[in-house]
């Protein structure tokens, strides 16, 4: 495998971690809100992330790589903090929504950084 392909696989695996983090984050948020409408929004977002992760895994395998099996450590800490904050504020939907948006901002940043990399087309 050449270095360019290794770099693409590494980048896709980083995005896969981010996507898995998003799925878990949305599921955590869905569990911590009272609003059935927000629960549905978060569950739908989690499902979209799961579908995106499946696409990334297929592309990684197609390039001869091995997809990562877990999310990032920082996301585990973020989910734990979301649970803690939700319980501290009595599962206030607004606080959970704010944390979910913070997680999405981090994911957006990861995808934007990947787009700026000088990777060959795949």
TIMI-2910 file (N, C-alpha, C, CB; in pm, 1 decimal, decimal comma, always signed):
<rs>
+----------+----------+----------+----------+----------+----------+----------+----------+----------+----------+----------+----------+------+
!      n_x !      n_y !      n_z !     ca_x !     ca_y !     ca_z !      c_x !      c_y !      c_z !     cb_x !     cb_y !     cb_z ! resn !
+----------+----------+----------+----------+----------+----------+----------+----------+----------+----------+----------+----------+------+
!    +85,3 !   -118,2 !     +0,0 !     +0,0 !     +0,0 !     +0,0 !    +89,6 !   +124,1 !     +0,0 !    -96,9 !     +0,1 !   +123,5 !  Unk !
!    +58,5 !   +219,1 !    -85,2 !   +142,0 !   +338,5 !    -90,5 !   +102,1 !   +438,6 !    +17,9 !   +132,5 !   +403,8 !   -228,7 !  Unk !
!   +188,4 !   +536,9 !    +39,3 !   +169,6 !   +633,9 !   +149,1 !    +42,0 !   +715,3 !   +130,1 !   +290,8 !   +728,6 !   +158,5 !  Unk !
!     +6,1 !   +749,6 !     +7,1 !   -114,9 !   +828,0 !    -16,1 !   -239,2 !   +751,1 !    +29,2 !   -126,8 !   +865,4 !   -164,7 !  Unk !
!   -243,9 !   +623,3 !     -2,0 !   -357,6 !   +540,6 !    +36,8 !   -362,4 !   +527,0 !   +189,0 !   -349,3 !   +401,2 !    -30,1 !  Unk !
!   -246,5 !   +512,8 !   +251,0 !   -240,1 !   +505,4 !   +398,3 !   -296,9 !   +632,6 !   +461,3 !    -93,9 !   +483,5 !   +445,5 !  Unk !
!   -262,9 !   +746,8 !   +402,1 !   -311,2 !   +875,0 !   +454,0 !   -462,1 !   +886,0 !   +438,5 !   -242,2 !   +991,9 !   +382,2 !  Unk !
!   -514,9 !   +841,7 !   +326,4 !   -659,5 !   +845,6 !   +303,9 !   -730,1 !   +755,0 !   +404,3 !   -693,8 !   +803,0 !   +158,8 !  Unk !
!   -678,4 !   +635,4 !   +423,9 !   -738,5 !   +541,9 !   +520,0 !   -734,3 !   +599,8 !   +660,6 !   -665,9 !   +405,8 !   +516,7 !  Unk !
!   -623,1 !   +660,4 !   +696,8 !   -610,9 !   +722,7 !   +829,3 !   -712,6 !   +835,1 !   +846,9 !   -468,5 !   +777,0 !   +850,2 !  Unk !
!   -726,0 !   +917,1 !   +744,8 !   -822,4 !  +1027,7 !   +749,5 !   -965,1 !   +974,7 !   +759,8 !   -808,0 !  +1117,5 !   +624,9 !  Unk !
!   -997,1 !   +873,2 !   +679,6 !  -1131,6 !   +815,5 !   +685,0 !  -1159,0 !   +750,1 !   +819,9 !  -1149,8 !   +713,1 !   +573,0 !  Unk !
!  -1058,1 !   +686,2 !   +878,7 !  -1076,4 !   +627,3 !  +1011,0 !  -1099,2 !   +734,1 !  +1117,6 !   -955,6 !   +542,4 !  +1047,8 !  Unk !
!  -1031,3 !   +847,5 !  +1103,6 !  -1054,8 !   +957,3 !  +1198,2 !  -1198,2 !  +1008,2 !  +1184,8 !   -953,8 !  +1073,2 !  +1174,4 !  Unk !
!  -1246,6 !  +1018,8 !  +1060,9 !  -1385,3 !  +1060,6 !  +1038,9 !  -1483,1 !   +954,8 !  +1089,2 !  -1409,9 !  +1088,4 !   +890,0 !  Unk !
!  -1445,7 !   +829,2 !  +1076,7 !  -1529,3 !   +721,5 !  +1129,3 !  -1542,5 !   +733,7 !  +1281,1 !  -1470,7 !   +583,8 !  +1091,4 !  Unk !
!  -1432,3 !   +762,6 !  +1348,9 !  -1437,7 !   +784,4 !  +1494,1 !  -1531,0 !   +900,1 !  +1527,0 !  -1296,5 !   +812,2 !  +1550,6 !  Unk !
!  -1516,3 !  +1008,2 !  +1454,7 !  -1600,6 !  +1125,5 !  +1476,6 !  -1747,9 !  +1091,4 !  +1455,3 !  -1558,7 !  +1239,8 !  +1383,1 !  Unk !
!  -1775,8 !  +1015,3 !  +1351,8 !  -1913,1 !   +977,6 !  +1320,4 !  -1971,3 !   +886,3 !  +1427,9 !  -1919,2 !   +908,9 !  +1184,1 !  Unk !
!  -1891,9 !   +792,8 !  +1476,2 !  -1936,5 !   +704,5 !  +1584,7 !  -1960,4 !   +786,3 !  +1712,2 !  -1831,7 !   +592,2 !  +1610,9 !  Unk !
!  -1872,6 !   +881,8 !  +1737,4 !  -1890,6 !   +970,2 !  +1853,0 !  -2023,3 !  +1044,5 !  +1842,3 !  -1773,6 !  +1070,7 !  +1864,0 !  Unk !
!  -2052,8 !  +1091,8 !  +1721,4 !  -2178,0 !  +1163,7 !  +1699,4 !  -2298,5 !  +1075,4 !  +1724,5 !  -2183,1 !  +1218,6 !  +1558,4 !  Unk !
!  -2292,2 !   +953,4 !  +1675,4 !  -2403,4 !   +860,3 !  +1697,6 !  -2427,2 !   +839,3 !  +1847,1 !  -2375,4 !   +725,0 !  +1628,6 !  Unk !
!  -2320,7 !   +809,2 !  +1918,3 !  -2334,5 !   +787,4 !  +2062,7 !  -2379,6 !   +914,3 !  +2134,0 !  -2202,2 !   +738,6 !  +2122,2 !  Unk !
!  -2326,8 !  +1027,8 !  +2090,4 !  -2366,1 !  +1155,1 !  +2150,6 !  -2514,0 !  +1183,8 !  +2130,6 !  -2283,4 !  +1268,4 !  +2092,5 !  Unk !
!  -2563,9 !  +1161,5 !  +2009,7 !  -2706,3 !  +1183,0 !  +1983,6 !  -2792,6 !  +1087,3 !  +2064,9 !  -2736,3 !  +1166,3 !  +1834,6 !  Unk !
!  -2747,9 !   +962,3 !  +2077,1 !  -2825,7 !   +865,9 !  +2156,9 !  -2826,6 !   +907,4 !  +2304,5 !  -2767,2 !   +722,1 !  +2141,9 !  Unk !
!  -2713,6 !   +955,5 !  +2352,6 !  -2705,9 !  +1004,5 !  +2490,0 !  -2800,7 !  +1121,7 !  +2509,7 !  -2562,2 !  +1045,7 !  +2525,1 !  Unk !
!  -2799,6 !  +1213,8 !  +2414,7 !  -2889,3 !  +1328,7 !  +2424,5 !  -3034,9 !  +1284,2 !  +2421,4 !  -2861,9 !  +1428,0 !  +2310,9 !  Unk !
!  -3067,1 !  +1188,5 !  +2334,5 !  -3205,0 !  +1138,3 !  +2326,1 !  -3249,7 !  +1079,6 !  +2459,8 !  -3217,1 !  +1031,9 !  +2214,9 !  Unk !
!  -3158,6 !  +1016,1 !  +2529,2 !  -3191,6 !   +955,4 !  +2658,4 !  -3209,6 !  +1058,9 !  +2768,3 !  -3084,0 !   +857,3 !  +2698,6 !  Unk !
!  -3156,8 !  +1177,5 !  +2748,0 !  -3155,2 !  +1277,2 !  +2854,6 !  -3252,6 !  +1392,2 !  +2835,7 !  -3019,0 !  +1332,0 !  +2867,7 !  Unk !
!  -3336,3 !  +1385,3 !  +2734,6 !  -3435,8 !  +1491,4 !  +2716,7 !  -3575,1 !  +1436,5 !  +2746,1 !  -3429,5 !  +1549,9 !  +2572,6 !  Unk !
!  -3661,7 !  +1524,9 !  +2785,7 !  -3800,3 !  +1486,6 !  +2813,9 !  -3889,0 !  +1501,8 !  +2691,5 !  -3855,8 !  +1569,9 !  +2928,2 !  Unk !
!  -3859,3 !  +1598,1 !  +2609,2 !  -3940,3 !  +1627,4 !  +2491,0 !  -3936,6 !  +1509,4 !  +2393,6 !  -3890,4 !  +1756,3 !  +2421,4 !  Unk !
!  -4053,1 !  +1456,9 !  +2359,3 !  -4058,1 !  +1347,3 !  +2262,8 !  -4013,3 !  +1394,7 !  +2124,2 !  -4200,5 !  +1288,6 !  +2255,6 !  Unk !
!  -4039,7 !  +1520,4 !  +2092,7 !  -3995,6 !  +1574,3 !  +1963,6 !  -3843,1 !  +1578,1 !  +1956,0 !  -4053,6 !  +1715,6 !  +1941,3 !  Unk !
!  -3777,6 !  +1624,8 !  +2063,7 !  -3630,7 !  +1627,2 !  +2065,0 !  -3574,2 !  +1485,8 !  +2063,1 !  -3578,8 !  +1703,0 !  +2188,5 !  Unk !
!  -3636,1 !  +1392,7 !  +2136,7 !  -3591,2 !  +1253,4 !  +2134,6 !  -3590,2 !  +1201,7 !  +1990,7 !  -3682,4 !  +1164,7 !  +2223,8 !  Unk !
!  -3697,8 !  +1229,4 !  +1917,9 !  -3708,0 !  +1183,0 !  +1779,9 !  -3599,9 !  +1246,2 !  +1691,6 !  -3846,8 !  +1214,7 !  +1723,7 !  Unk !
!  -3574,8 !  +1375,0 !  +1710,9 !  -3470,6 !  +1443,4 !  +1633,1 !  -3334,2 !  +1379,9 !  +1661,2 !  -3467,6 !  +1595,5 !  +1666,6 !  Unk !
!  -3303,7 !  +1357,2 !  +1787,9 !  -3174,1 !  +1299,2 !  +1824,7 !  -3160,8 !  +1155,1 !  +1775,6 !  -3155,2 !  +1304,2 !  +1976,5 !  Unk !
!  -3267,4 !  +1077,2 !  +1782,9 !  -3261,8 !   +939,2 !  +1734,5 !  -3242,7 !   +935,4 !  +1583,0 !  -3389,8 !   +863,2 !  +1773,7 !  Unk !
!  -3309,2 !  +1025,1 !  +1512,4 !  -3292,0 !  +1032,9 !  +1367,4 !  -3148,0 !  +1070,9 !  +1333,1 !  -3390,7 !  +1135,1 !  +1306,4 !  Unk !
!  -3093,5 !  +1165,9 !  +1406,7 !  -2954,4 !  +1206,9 !  +1383,4 !  -2858,6 !  +1091,0 !  +1412,7 !  -2918,4 !  +1329,6 !  +1471,1 !  Unk !
!  -2885,6 !  +1014,8 !  +1517,1 !  -2801,5 !   +899,1 !  +1550,2 !  -2805,8 !   +796,1 !  +1437,3 !  -2847,3 !   +834,7 !  +1683,3 !  Unk !
!  -2923,6 !   +774,6 !  +1382,2 !  -2937,9 !   +679,9 !  +1271,5 !  -2860,9 !   +727,9 !  +1149,1 !  -3086,1 !   +660,0 !  +1236,3 !  Unk !
!  -2866,5 !   +858,2 !  +1119,8 !  -2789,4 !   +913,3 !  +1007,0 !  -2639,5 !   +891,6 !  +1029,0 !  -2819,4 !  +1064,6 !   +988,7 !  Unk !
!  -2594,6 !   +911,6 !  +1151,8 !  -2452,7 !   +888,9 !  +1182,0 !  -2415,9 !   +742,1 !  +1161,7 !  -2420,5 !   +932,2 !  +1326,7 !  Unk !
!  -2503,2 !   +651,5 !  +1205,2 !  -2478,5 !   +508,2 !  +1188,4 !  -2467,5 !   +473,3 !  +1040,0 !  -2590,9 !   +425,4 !  +1254,9 !  Unk !
!  -2554,7 !   +531,0 !   +958,9 !  -2549,3 !   +508,1 !   +814,1 !  -2420,4 !   +564,3 !   +754,4 !  -2671,4 !   +571,6 !   +745,2 !  Unk !
!  -2380,7 !   +681,7 !   +800,3 !  -2255,4 !   +740,9 !   +753,5 !  -2135,4 !   +656,6 !   +792,5 !  -2239,5 !   +881,3 !   +808,8 !  Unk !
!  -2138,4 !   +602,0 !   +913,7 !  -2029,0 !   +515,4 !   +959,3 !  -2019,8 !   +390,9 !   +871,7 !  -2049,1 !   +475,3 !  +1107,2 !  Unk !
!  -2133,7 !   +335,0 !   +834,3 !  -2133,5 !   +216,9 !   +747,7 !  -2070,5 !   +249,6 !   +612,1 !  -2277,3 !   +163,8 !   +728,4 !  Unk !
!  -2101,3 !   +366,6 !   +558,1 !  -2042,4 !   +407,9 !   +430,3 !  -1891,1 !   +425,5 !   +442,8 !  -2106,9 !   +538,6 !   +381,3 !  Unk !
!  -1848,4 !   +487,5 !   +552,5 !  -1704,2 !   +505,3 !   +572,7 !  -1633,4 !   +370,4 !   +586,8 !  -1677,9 !   +591,9 !   +697,4 !  Unk !
!  -1693,2 !   +277,9 !   +659,7 !  -1632,6 !   +144,7 !   +675,3 !  -1617,3 !    +75,8 !   +540,0 !  -1717,7 !    +57,1 !   +769,7 !  Unk !
!  -1719,3 !    +86,1 !   +456,1 !  -1713,4 !    +24,8 !   +323,2 !  -1600,2 !    +84,7 !   +241,5 !  -1846,9 !    +42,5 !   +249,3 !  Unk !
!  -1585,8 !   +215,9 !   +246,4 !  -1479,6 !   +283,0 !   +170,3 !  -1341,8 !   +243,2 !   +224,3 !  -1497,2 !   +437,2 !   +176,5 !  Unk !
!  -1327,5 !   +237,4 !   +356,9 !  -1199,1 !   +199,6 !   +417,4 !  -1161,0 !    +57,7 !   +375,5 !  -1205,8 !   +210,1 !   +572,2 !  Unk !
!  -1256,5 !    -34,2 !   +384,1 !  -1228,9 !   -172,4 !   +343,1 !  -1196,4 !   -179,4 !   +193,9 !  -1349,4 !   -263,4 !   +375,3 !  Unk !
!  -1266,5 !    -99,2 !   +112,9 !  -1240,8 !    -95,9 !    -31,1 !  -1100,0 !    -50,0 !    -64,8 !  -1340,0 !     -5,8 !    -98,8 !  Unk !
!  -1042,7 !    +28,3 !    +24,0 !   -904,8 !    +75,3 !     +4,7 !   -802,4 !    -20,1 !    +66,9 !   -888,1 !   +215,2 !    +64,9 !  Unk !
!   -853,1 !   -130,5 !   +124,5 !   -763,3 !   -229,0 !   +185,0 !   -731,3 !   -201,0 !   +330,5 !   -636,1 !   -235,2 !   +107,7 !  Unk !
!   -804,8 !   -110,5 !   +393,3 !   -779,5 !    -76,5 !   +533,2 !   -871,3 !   -148,8 !   +628,6 !   -793,3 !    +70,8 !   +553,6 !  Unk !
!   -844,5 !   -131,5 !   +755,2 !   -925,6 !   -189,3 !   +861,9 !   -998,1 !    -76,0 !   +934,2 !   -837,7 !   -272,5 !   +961,3 !  Unk !
!  -1131,8 !    -74,4 !   +931,1 !  -1205,8 !    +31,5 !  +1001,6 !  -1184,5 !    +24,8 !  +1152,4 !  -1355,2 !    +21,4 !   +970,4 !  Unk !
!  -1176,2 !   +141,4 !  +1213,5 !  -1163,1 !   +149,5 !  +1358,4 !  -1291,6 !    +96,3 !  +1421,8 !  -1134,0 !   +296,0 !  +1404,4 !  Unk !
!  -1280,5 !    +44,8 !  +1541,5 !  -1396,4 !    -14,4 !  +1608,3 !  -1453,2 !    +70,6 !  +1720,0 !  -1360,0 !   -147,3 !  +1662,8 !  Unk !
!  -1392,8 !   +181,6 !  +1753,4 !  -1445,3 !   +264,5 !  +1861,8 !  -1436,1 !   +412,0 !  +1830,0 !  -1371,4 !   +235,7 !  +1990,2 !  Unk !
!  -1511,3 !   +488,3 !  +1909,4 !  -1503,9 !   +633,7 !  +1899,9 !  -1381,3 !   +683,5 !  +1973,8 !  -1631,4 !   +699,3 !  +1956,3 !  Unk !
!  -1363,9 !   +812,1 !  +1973,7 !  -1246,4 !   +870,1 !  +2037,4 !  -1264,1 !   +882,9 !  +2187,7 !  -1216,3 !  +1005,8 !  +1977,5 !  Unk !
!  -1153,1 !   +887,9 !  +2259,4 !  -1155,0 !   +904,0 !  +2404,1 !  -1218,0 !  +1035,5 !  +2443,7 !  -1014,8 !   +894,8 !  +2460,4 !  Unk !
!  -1189,4 !  +1141,7 !  +2369,3 !  -1247,1 !  +1270,7 !  +2404,6 !  -1399,1 !  +1267,4 !  +2395,3 !  -1191,4 !  +1380,2 !  +2314,2 !  Unk !
!  -1452,3 !  +1189,4 !  +2303,0 !  -1597,5 !  +1178,5 !  +2291,2 !  -1655,2 !  +1104,7 !  +2411,3 !  -1636,2 !  +1106,6 !  +2160,8 !  Unk !
!  -1584,4 !  +1003,6 !  +2460,7 !  -1631,2 !   +934,9 !  +2580,8 !  -1641,2 !  +1033,6 !  +2696,3 !  -1537,2 !   +818,0 !  +2617,5 !  Unk !
!  -1542,5 !  +1119,5 !  +2707,2 !  -1545,8 !  +1220,5 !  +2812,1 !  -1660,1 !  +1317,6 !  +2789,3 !  -1413,1 !  +1295,6 !  +2818,6 !  Unk !
!  -1682,6 !  +1356,3 !  +2664,3 !  -1791,4 !  +1449,8 !  +2634,0 !  -1926,3 !  +1387,7 !  +2667,2 !  -1787,4 !  +1491,5 !  +2485,9 !  Unk !
!  -1948,5 !  +1259,1 !  +2631,1 !  -2075,7 !  +1193,9 !  +2662,8 !  -2094,5 !  +1186,1 !  +2813,3 !  -2082,0 !  +1053,0 !  +2600,9 !  Unk !
!  -1988,3 !  +1152,8 !  +2885,5 !  -1998,0 !  +1147,7 !  +3031,0 !  -2034,0 !  +1283,0 !  +3089,1 !  -1867,6 !  +1099,0 !  +3091,0 !  Unk !
!  -1974,1 !  +1387,8 !  +3033,2 !  -2004,0 !  +1523,2 !  +3081,3 !  -2147,4 !  +1560,1 !  +3049,2 !  -1907,7 !  +1626,0 !  +3019,4 !  Unk !
!  -2196,1 !  +1519,0 !  +2932,2 !  -2335,1 !  +1545,8 !  +2895,7 !  -2428,9 !  +1479,7 !  +2994,7 !  -2364,7 !  +1496,5 !  +2753,4 !  Unk !
!  -2402,9 !  +1353,8 !  +3028,1 !  -2486,8 !  +1284,3 !  +3126,0 !  -2481,9 !  +1354,0 !  +3260,6 !  -2442,8 !  +1138,5 !  +3140,8 !  Unk !
!  -2362,7 !  +1392,2 !  +3302,5 !  -2346,9 !  +1459,0 !  +3431,2 !  -2422,3 !  +1591,4 !  +3431,5 !  -2197,9 !  +1481,9 !  +3462,6 !  Unk !
!  -2401,7 !  +1671,5 !  +3327,7 !  -2468,2 !  +1801,8 !  +3321,9 !  -2619,9 !  +1785,1 !  +3318,7 !  -2420,9 !  +1881,1 !  +3198,8 !  Unk !
!  -2669,3 !  +1687,6 !  +3242,1 !  -2813,4 !  +1666,0 !  +3233,8 !  -2870,4 !  +1629,2 !  +3370,1 !  -2845,4 !  +1556,4 !  +3131,7 !  Unk !
!  -2798,5 !  +1548,1 !  +3445,5 !  -2851,1 !  +1509,7 !  +3576,7 !  -2839,7 !  +1624,5 !  +3676,0 !  -2777,2 !  +1386,5 !  +3630,2 !  Unk !
!  -2736,2 !  +1705,2 !  +3664,0 !  -2718,7 !  +1818,8 !  +3754,8 !  -2829,3 !  +1921,5 !  +3734,3 !  -2581,2 !  +1884,2 !  +3733,7 !  Unk !
!  -2864,3 !  +1947,8 !  +3612,5 !  -2966,4 !  +2048,5 !  +3585,5 !  -3105,5 !  +1986,9 !  +3575,4 !  -2933,6 !  +2123,0 !  +3457,4 !  Unk !
!  -3122,4 !  +1867,8 !  +3628,0 !  -3253,2 !  +1804,7 !  +3630,1 !  -3302,7 !  +1765,8 !  +3491,9 !  -3352,1 !  +1895,9 !  +3694,4 !  Unk !
!  -3209,6 !  +1722,1 !  +3406,5 !  -3243,4 !  +1680,6 !  +3270,3 !  -3314,7 !  +1791,0 !  +3193,2 !  -3330,3 !  +1556,0 !  +3273,7 !  Unk !
!  -3269,2 !  +1911,7 !  +3209,1 !  -3322,4 !  +2025,2 !  +3135,1 !  -3291,8 !  +2007,9 !  +2987,1 !  -3263,8 !  +2158,2 !  +3187,9 !  Unk !
!  -3395,5 !  +2008,4 !  +2905,2 !  -3379,2 !  +1985,5 !  +2761,8 !  -3286,8 !  +2087,3 !  +2696,1 !  -3513,7 !  +1988,4 !  +2693,8 !  Unk !
!  -3295,0 !  +2210,9 !  +2737,9 !  -3209,6 !  +2314,8 !  +2678,1 !  -3062,3 !  +2285,3 !  +2703,5 !  -3245,8 !  +2453,8 !  +2734,2 !  Unk !
!  -3027,6 !  +2245,5 !  +2824,0 !  -2887,3 !  +2215,7 !  +2855,8 !  -2836,7 !  +2097,7 !  +2772,8 !  -2871,3 !  +2185,3 !  +3006,6 !  Unk !
!  -2919,0 !  +1996,1 !  +2755,7 !  -2879,8 !  +1880,7 !  +2675,1 !  -2862,5 !  +1923,3 !  +2529,7 !  -2984,6 !  +1767,2 !  +2686,5 !  Unk !
!  -2953,5 !  +2005,9 !  +2480,7 !  -2945,0 !  +2055,1 !  +2343,3 !  -2816,7 !  +2135,7 !  +2321,8 !  -3067,9 !  +2141,1 !  +2309,6 !  Unk !
!  -2780,4 !  +2218,8 !  +2418,1 !  -2657,6 !  +2298,0 !  +2408,8 !  -2536,0 !  +2206,2 !  +2399,9 !  -2644,5 !  +2392,7 !  +2530,2 !  Unk !
!  -2532,4 !  +2101,4 !  +2481,1 !  -2419,9 !  +2008,3 !  +2477,7 !  -2415,7 !  +1931,5 !  +2346,5 !  -2428,0 !  +1910,9 !  +2594,9 !  Unk !
!  -2531,4 !  +1895,1 !  +2296,9 !  -2536,9 !  +1823,6 !  +2169,9 !  -2483,7 !  +1913,4 !  +2058,0 !  -2681,7 !  +1777,4 !  +2138,9 !  Unk !
!  -2520,3 !  +2038,0 !  +2060,2 !  -2472,0 !  +2131,9 !  +1958,4 !  -2320,7 !  +2150,7 !  +1968,4 !  -2542,9 !  +2267,6 !  +1972,6 !  Unk !
!  -2269,2 !  +2150,6 !  +2089,4 !  -2124,4 !  +2162,3 !  +2107,7 !  -2053,6 !  +2042,4 !  +2044,7 !  -2089,0 !  +2173,1 !  +2258,4 !  Unk !
!  -2110,3 !  +1925,0 !  +2064,8 !  -2053,6 !  +1805,2 !  +2003,1 !  -2058,5 !  +1811,3 !  +1851,7 !  -2126,6 !  +1682,0 !  +2051,4 !  Unk !
!  -2167,4 !  +1862,5 !  +1797,7 !  -2180,3 !  +1875,8 !  +1652,7 !  -2080,3 !  +1976,6 !  +1596,8 !  -2322,4 !  +1917,5 !  +1615,9 !  Unk !
!  -2053,7 !  +2082,6 !  +1670,7 !  -1953,4 !  +2179,5 !  +1626,6 !  -1815,8 !  +2113,4 !  +1617,3 !  -1948,6 !  +2300,3 !  +1723,1 !  Unk !
!  -1785,6 !  +2027,4 !  +1713,1 !  -1657,5 !  +1956,1 !  +1710,2 !  -1650,8 !  +1862,7 !  +1589,7 !  -1636,9 !  +1876,4 !  +1840,7 !  Unk !
!  -1761,0 !  +1793,3 !  +1559,9 !  -1763,9 !  +1703,5 !  +1444,6 !  -1747,0 !  +1781,2 !  +1314,5 !  -1894,9 !  +1623,9 !  +1441,8 !  Unk !
!  -1813,8 !  +1893,3 !  +1304,9 !  -1802,6 !  +1977,4 !  +1186,1 !  -1657,0 !  +2019,9 !  +1166,5 !  -1894,7 !  +2101,7 !  +1197,8 !  Unk !
!  -1591,2 !  +2055,9 !  +1274,3 !  -1450,3 !  +2094,3 !  +1266,8 !  -1362,5 !  +1980,6 !  +1216,7 !  -1401,5 !  +2140,4 !  +1402,7 !  Unk !
!  -1392,0 !  +1858,0 !  +1260,9 !  -1313,6 !  +1741,5 !  +1217,6 !  -1332,0 !  +1717,3 !  +1068,3 !  -1354,5 !  +1615,7 !  +1297,2 !  Unk !
!  -1454,3 !  +1729,2 !  +1021,4 !  -1479,4 !  +1709,5 !   +878,3 !  -1417,1 !  +1821,8 !   +795,3 !  -1630,5 !  +1701,8 !   +851,1 !  Unk !
!  -1423,9 !  +1944,2 !   +843,8 !  -1361,9 !  +2055,2 !   +771,6 !  -1210,6 !  +2037,6 !   +763,3 !  -1395,7 !  +2188,4 !   +839,2 !  Unk !
!  -1149,8 !  +1990,9 !   +871,6 !  -1004,9 !  +1966,6 !   +871,4 !   -969,0 !  +1856,2 !   +770,8 !   -956,1 !  +1927,5 !  +1013,9 !  Unk !
!  -1051,8 !  +1752,9 !   +762,0 !  -1025,6 !  +1645,0 !   +667,3 !  -1035,4 !  +1695,8 !   +523,5 !  -1124,0 !  +1529,0 !   +689,7 !  Unk !
!  -1129,2 !  +1784,3 !   +498,3 !  -1144,2 !  +1839,8 !   +363,5 !  -1023,3 !  +1924,3 !   +321,8 !  -1270,9 !  +1924,2 !   +355,9 !  Unk !
!   -953,2 !  +1979,3 !   +418,0 !   -837,1 !  +2064,7 !   +387,9 !   -711,3 !  +1982,2 !   +362,4 !   -811,9 !  +2162,6 !   +503,1 !  Unk !
!   -712,4 !  +1853,3 !   +397,2 !   -594,8 !  +1768,1 !   +375,9 !   -572,2 !  +1749,0 !   +226,8 !   -611,7 !  +1630,7 !   +446,3 !  Unk !
!   -447,2 !  +1730,8 !   +194,0 !   -408,2 !  +1710,7 !    +55,3 !   -405,6 !  +1560,9 !    +26,0 !   -269,7 !  +1775,8 !    +26,0 !  Unk !
!   -523,5 !  +1501,6 !    +21,1 !   -534,8 !  +1358,2 !     -6,4 !   -572,5 !  +1338,6 !   -153,0 !   -640,3 !  +1290,9 !    +87,6 !  Unk !
!   -527,1 !  +1228,6 !   -210,2 !   -564,1 !  +1200,2 !   -348,7 !   -711,3 !  +1163,2 !   -357,8 !   -477,2 !  +1087,3 !   -406,0 !  Unk !
!   -773,7 !  +1182,4 !   -471,7 !   -914,5 !  +1141,6 !   -488,1 !   -923,4 !   +989,3 !   -476,9 !   -972,4 !  +1190,7 !   -626,4 !  Unk !
!  -1035,1 !   +944,5 !   -422,2 !  -1052,0 !   +799,5 !   -405,6 !  -1172,6 !   +749,7 !   -481,5 !  -1065,3 !   +763,3 !   -258,2 !  Unk !
+----------+----------+----------+----------+----------+----------+----------+----------+----------+----------+----------+----------+------+
</rs>
